Amino acid sequence: MNETAVRKSKIIYWSSGIVSICGIIFEVLFGALGSYILGDGVKQYTLTISLFLTGMGIGASLSEKVMKHLIITFVWIEFGVAIVGGFSSFTMFGITAFAPAGTDAFYLYFITLLVGGLTGIELPVLIRKANEIGVTLNKSTARVLFSDYAGGLIGGLLFVFLLRPQFGMVKSAFLVGCINLTVALLVLWLFRKEIRHFAVHAVIGLCIGFLLIAGVLFGEAMAFSFEQKLYKDPIIHMEESKYQRITLTRGGEDVRLYLNGSLQFSTIDEHRYHEVLVHPTMASAENPENILILGGGDGIAAKEVLKYEEVKDITVVELDPAVVKLANSNKHLLELNEGSLKHEKVDVINRDAFEFLESANEWFDVIIVDLPDPNNESLNKLYTREFYSLVRNHLVPGGTTMVQATSPVFATEVYWTISETIASTGLHTKNLHVDVPSFGNWGFVMASRGAINLNEVDIDAQTNFLTDDMIPTLTAFGKDEDKQITDDNGDPIELKPNTLIDPHLIQIYEDAWKHY
């Protein structure tokens, strides 16, 4: 090959690598969007990856018809990926806020298939162009595919460690779209002698670039206004951490924390939830000195525990340091948790609760499990027999544990499956529930190595809601929320413990909450 052919072939290989980086970023971005907005991360990632690969297959098949004008075809494909992919997150939030229910899912799956299809056309076109330049077919195919696969790895790493945590999903999409467009314009310029009406294509590309840059600068703010429609009160803080989207809203005196769109507490009635979570457990333990809180990065459970003078050490295991940072810096949360996470008795560890229990050598007098609901695979493992066995193994013989276990009214089978899972470890259990206006009726499972007698509980701490006499009444369940669950035919449903091998709780949870 002459020098010009060599230079053009290198451009093709570099273009292949760069657009493959963009392709994999869009693929995982769509999965992240589905996980955040539609829930059930495993399901959404499975669907988006499958649809993206299917789209690539369809695109590769359609590329057979592209035998001429290869460069301008590639340029327009990149124009399409840039505009569709760039605006994907922005439009997804808009549709979620304003369109009828179900439209957001249809739209996400459609653009996933569309961008996958466009991506599938790219590589065959580049391979044919490399072959047309003078590179043998075997070499051109191997080199373009190498650039594509290597670019895929880089794209995945960039999304996980740079784009999502630093720029968020809206700005990341626009930035990646800008990269696709830049490749298109660069190829357009370098092959300009082969292209008719070069100026027309260049002007269209520059117009797309103007839209994408505007999206980078202003898209996130507009998407923020869209997302505001999803919440009852004005948003006063929002951030995309390494693990989740953290949103704080305020309406008058009511401050609410949301993680990935799910309400965690309301300052108006959180005392009902946290007092039931903490005080029966503390009052039932023989010697509550060494306390473990799994979750509870907002510091509210720790505040309740600190009301007991006999407490010597509190270990809070919270996966996301961003939640702890917010709890220690936001004036509304500091007022609520009274700076509990900064207390000398409190040690905060940013780690996965399962991994912490696997490696810890300590025993605890009280273990409070204040974790989000089991709505994805990573959270489901914290609601398995294996996890509760670890909790049992770190509980002293006279100790107690309390687990938040979702709503026995809205998710009856979920609640009793969690209870059955805890009991399958050999622990004695008691079932409690309380009305929390912002949540509805909410359930807890109390457990201990020995029998539990709630009639003898004596709370030695100041409370705003809970009394000694009230605690036994929290164990009474109505007919529509008790353990005798039946199917549509009226036959009893056998509850099975949730395990790592058989994580059926996720599907039960999804089925239970889809109507609410």
N, C-alpha and C positions, 0 to 999 in steps of 0.2 A: 504494500500500500504506500501511496505517496504521503507526504507530510500533512496535507489537508485532510485526507481520509483518516489518518491516525488521530488527528485532533478532533474530528467529528465523532469518531467512534468513542473516544474518551468522554466527550460530552454526553453521549447516549448512556454510557455506563454510569456516569455520575448522576444523570437525570433519573435513571432507574433506581439508584440507591436512595436519592432524596425523596422521590414520590412514594417509594415503599415505606419510608419513615412516616410520611404524612398519612399513608393509608392505614398503617397499624395504629397510629394515634387516633384517627377517626374511629377505628373499630372499637378500641377500648373506651374511647370517649362516649360512644353511643351506649356501651354497656353501663358505664358510670351514670349516664343520664337516666337510663331505665331503672337502675337500682335506686337512685335518689327519688325520682318522681313516681315511679310505678311500684317500687318495693320488690322484695324477694330478689336479692342480688344474684344468686346462682341462676335463677330462672331467666333473668334479663340478660346476663352475660351469655348464657347458653343460646338464647334466641338471637341476640345480636351477632354473635360470632357465627352461628349457623347461617343466618340470613346474609351476612357479609360474604361468607365463603360461597354461598349459593349464587349471590350476585356476581362474584368474580367468575364463577363457572359460566354463567349466562353471558357475561361480558366477553370471556375468552371465546365462546362459541360465536358470538356476533362479530368478533374481530376477523373471522374468516372472510367476511365481505369487504374488509378494508385492505385493498391491494394497491391502491394509488393514493397520492397526496398524503403520505404517511406522516410527515412532519406537521402539516396543518391540522390533521386529525388529532394528533397527540396534543397539540396546543389547545384545541377546543375541548378536548377531554379534560385537560387541566383547568381550563376556564370553568368548566362545569363542576369539577370537584371543589374548586376554590369557592365558588359562590354557594353551592348547596351545602358543602361541609362547613364553610365558614359561618354561615347563618344558622346552622343546625341547632346549636344550644339556645341561641337567642329566640328563634321561632318556637322551639319546644316549650320554653317557659311561657311565651305568649299564648300558645295554644292551651297549655295547662290552665292558665288563668282565665281565659275567656271562652274557649270552645266547649261543646257538650262533653260529658263524661265518655271516655273511651276513645275520643279523637286523638288524644296525646299518644296513646299506645299505637294506634294505626299509623300516625305520622312518623313516629320513631322507627317503626319497622319498615315503613316505606322508604325513608331516606337511607336507612341502613342498606337495604337492598339496592337502592339507586347508586349510592356511592360505591358499594361493592361492585356493581356492574361496570361502572366507569373505570374503577381500578383494574378490573379484569381485562379491559380492552387495552390498557396501557402497555403491558409487557409484550404481548404478541406484536403490537405495532412497533415497539422499539427494537425487538429482535429482527423483524423484517427490514427495518431501516438499517440496522447494523449490517445485515447480510447484503443489503443493496449497496452499501458503501464499499463493500469488498471484504468484510470479515466473513470467514467460512461459517456455515450455519451452526456447526457444533460449537465453535468458539463463541459465536455471538450469543447463542442460547445459554451456554454455561456461564458466561460472564454477566449477562443481564440477570440471570437467576441468582447468581452469587450476590450481586449488588442488591437484589430485591430481598433476599433472606437476611443478609447482614443488616440491611436497613430496617427490617422488621424488628430485630433485637434492639437496635438503637432507639427506634420509635417507642417501644414499650417502656424502656428505661427512662426516656425523656418525660413521658407522660406521668409515670409514677413518682419520679423524684424531683421533677422541675415544674412542668406545666400545671398539673392539677394543684399542688400545694402553693405555688407561687402566683399563678394567674387565675385560677378558677376555671370552671368549665366554659363560660361564655367567652372570655378573652382568649383562652387557649384555642378554641375553635377558629376564631378570627385570625389569630397568629399563624396557625397551621395553614389556613386558607391562603394567607399572604405568601407562604413558602411555596405552595403549589403554583400560585400565580407568578411568582418570581421565576420559577423554573420554566414556566410556559413562555414568559416574555424573553428570557435569556435564549431559549432554543429558537424562538421566533426571530430574534435578532441575528443569531449566528448562522441560521439557515435562510436568511432573508432573500438571498439571490435565487432560491428555489421556489419562492412563494409569490403568487400573484396577489395583487391588492394588499401588499404588506402593510401599508399605512392604515387601512381599514381595520385589520386585525389588531394592530398595535393600539389604535384608539379605543377599541372595545375593551382590550385588556387593561388599559389605563383607567377606563371608567369603572371596571370591576375593582381595580386596585383602590380607587377613591372610596368605593362603598365599603371595602374591607377595612381600610384605615379608619374610616368613620366608625365602623363597628368596634375596632380596637379601642378607640378613644371614648366612645359614648355608649356602646352596646351594653356594657355591664350595668351602667346606671339605669338604662331603660329596662333591662331585664329585672333589675332590682324592683322597679315600680310594678312590673308584671307579678313578681313573686309576692309583693306586698298584698296583692289581691287574694293570696292563699291564706293569709292570716287575718284574724279578727282585729288585732290592734296594730298600730304603727311599729315597724321594725326599728330598733334602736342600736342593734349590733348584728352584724353578719360576717362570718368568715368561713373559709373552706380549709379545714385542717387536713392533716395527713390521713385521717381516718373518717371524717364525716363533715357535714355542713352544720355549722352551729349558728342558731338564730335566736336572738333575744328580742321580745316585743314588750311594749308597755302601753297600757290603756288606763289612765288615772293611776290608781295605786296597785293595779294588777300587772305584775311583771311575769312573763312566761318564757321558759326556756324550751326550745325545740332542737332536737338532734335529727338530722335528715328528715325534717318535716313532722316528726312525731313529738307530741307534747311530753315534756319530762316533769314539769311542775308549774303551778300557778301560785304566786305569793298569797293570794286570797285564801286558799284552802290547803296549802301544802302541809300545814301542821297536822291535819287529820291523817294524811298518808304517813308522814315520818314518825309521828308519835306511836302509831300502831306498829310500824316497822321496827322501832327501837325499844320502846319501854317494856312491853311484855317480855321481851327477850332478856333485857338487862335485869328485870326484876325476878326472873325465873332462874337465872344463873346463880350457882352457889357462891362464887367469888369473882365477880366481874372486874378483873384488873387488867387483863391483856385482851384487847378488842381488835378484831379484824373487820374492816369494811371493804367489800368487793364492789367496785363501782363507787358511786357517791362522790364523784369529783366536784360536785357543786358545793360540798362542805356542809350541807344541811343535816345529814345523818350524824356527822361528826359533832356538830353543835349540840344535838340532843344527847349524845353519849357523854359529852363533857359536863353535863349537868350532874353526873355522879362523881362525888369526891373520891371514891375508892379506886377509880380508874387510874392506872399508872401509864399505860401505853396504848395508843391507837394507831394502827397501821391501815392506811387507806391505799388500796390498789386500784388505780384509775389508768386505763389504757392510754387515753388521749391527754397529753400535757396541755393542749390548748384549752380544754375545759377547766383544768386546775388554774391555769393562768388567768382565765376570765373570772373565775370565782375569787381569785385573790386580788383582782384589779378593778373590776366593775363596781361602782359605788352601790348599785342596787343589790347585787349579789353579796357584797361585803356587809351591807346592812342586814341582809337576810341570814347569812351564815355566821355573822358576828366574828369574822376573821378566824374561824375554827381551824382552817388548814394551816394557819401560821402559828398555832398554839404549840408550846414546847412539848406537849405530850403527843403531838401528832406527827407521824412520819408518812409522807406521801411517796408512793412508788409508782412510776409510770411503766406498767407492764400488763400483759395479758393475764387475767385472773387464773386461767387454767395453768399456764406456765408457772405462775408464781406458786400455786399450791403444789405443783409437781416437784419444785426445787426447794421449797421452804422446809426448815427443820423445826420450826416453832409449833407449839400448841397454843390454842386460844380459848379463853373462857366464853367468849361470845363471838359468833361470826354472823355478820349482817350482809346479806346478798342483795344489793340494790342495783341490779343490772337492767338494761333495756330489754324489752320483750324479744322472744326468739323468732325474729322475722327474717333471718338469713342464716347461712351456714356457720359463719364465724360466731354468731351469738347462740346458735342452737347447741354448740358443744358445751356451753355454759348451763345448759338445761338437760344434761344427760346423766345417766346413772354413774358414768365414770367420773364426772365432775363432782356430783354429790357424794360419791365415795371419798374423793379427796377432801371435801369439806368435813365429812365424818372423821376422817383420819387425823385432822388437825384440830379436832374439838376435844377438850378435856372431858373426862367422865362426867363431871357435874355441869358441863357447859350447855349452852343452847344456841341454836341458829334460827334466823328468820329469813325467808326467801320471798321476795315480791313475785307474784305468780299470775299476773294479768287479771282480767275481769271474769268472775264466775258467772256473770249475767250475759255479757256479750260473747264470751269465748269459754263456755262451760266445759266443753271437752278438753280444751287446752289446760284450763286450771286444774282439773282433776287428773289429767295425765301427768302434769308436773308433780302433783301431790303423790301420785302412784310411783313416780320415778324416785322421789326422795325416800318413800317408804321402802322401796325395793333394796335400799342399801342397808336395811336393818335398823334404821332410826325410827323412834316413836314420833308420830306427827300429830299436830293439831291444826285444824283449818279455821282461818279467820277471814272476815271481810268487813269492809267499812265503806260508807258512802262518801266519795270525794266529788263534790259538784263539778269540778273541771274535768274529771275523768269518768265519773259514773261510779258504779259499785265496783270496788277493787279488792282483789284477794291476796292473801298471804298464807304461807305454810310455815308453821313453827315446828322445829324438830329438835330432838335431844336423844342421847343414848339411853336415858331412862324415861319412865312415864312422866307425862306433863299434867299438872293439876292447876288449871287457870283460876280456880276458885280461891286459891291461896296467894295469888299475886298481890304484892303490895308495892305500888310505885312510889319510890322515894325521890321524886323529882317534880319540878314545876311543869305543868302541862296546860294547854289551852283548850283541850277537847277531851282527852282520855281520862277516865276515872277507874278506880279499882273495881267498882261494881259493874261497870260497863263491859269490861273485858270478857267475862263469860258469855255475854249476850252476842258478842261478835262471832261466836261459833255456830250460831243458828242460821241455817240456809233454807230458803224457800223451795217449793217444789220444782220451780223452773230453773234452779241453779244448784241443785244437789247432785250427788254422785251417780244417781240412778239415771244414766243417760240412755235414751233409746233412739233407734233409727226411724226412718220414715214409716216402717211397718209396725212400729211399736215394740220391736225386739230390743233387749238390752245390748248396749255396745260394750264389748270387753276392752278395758283400758290396758294398754301395754306400756311398760317403762320405755322412755325415750333413750336411745343409746347412740353411740358414735357409729356403730355398724348399721343401725336401723333408725335414722333420724326422721321419723314420721311426724314429729311434732311440727315441723315447718309447714307441711301441707295442711295439717289440722288448723294451724294458726291462720294461714292464708284463707282457708275456707270460712273460718269463723268471722274474720274481720272484713271480708269483702263487701258486706252489706252496710258497714258503718263508716 
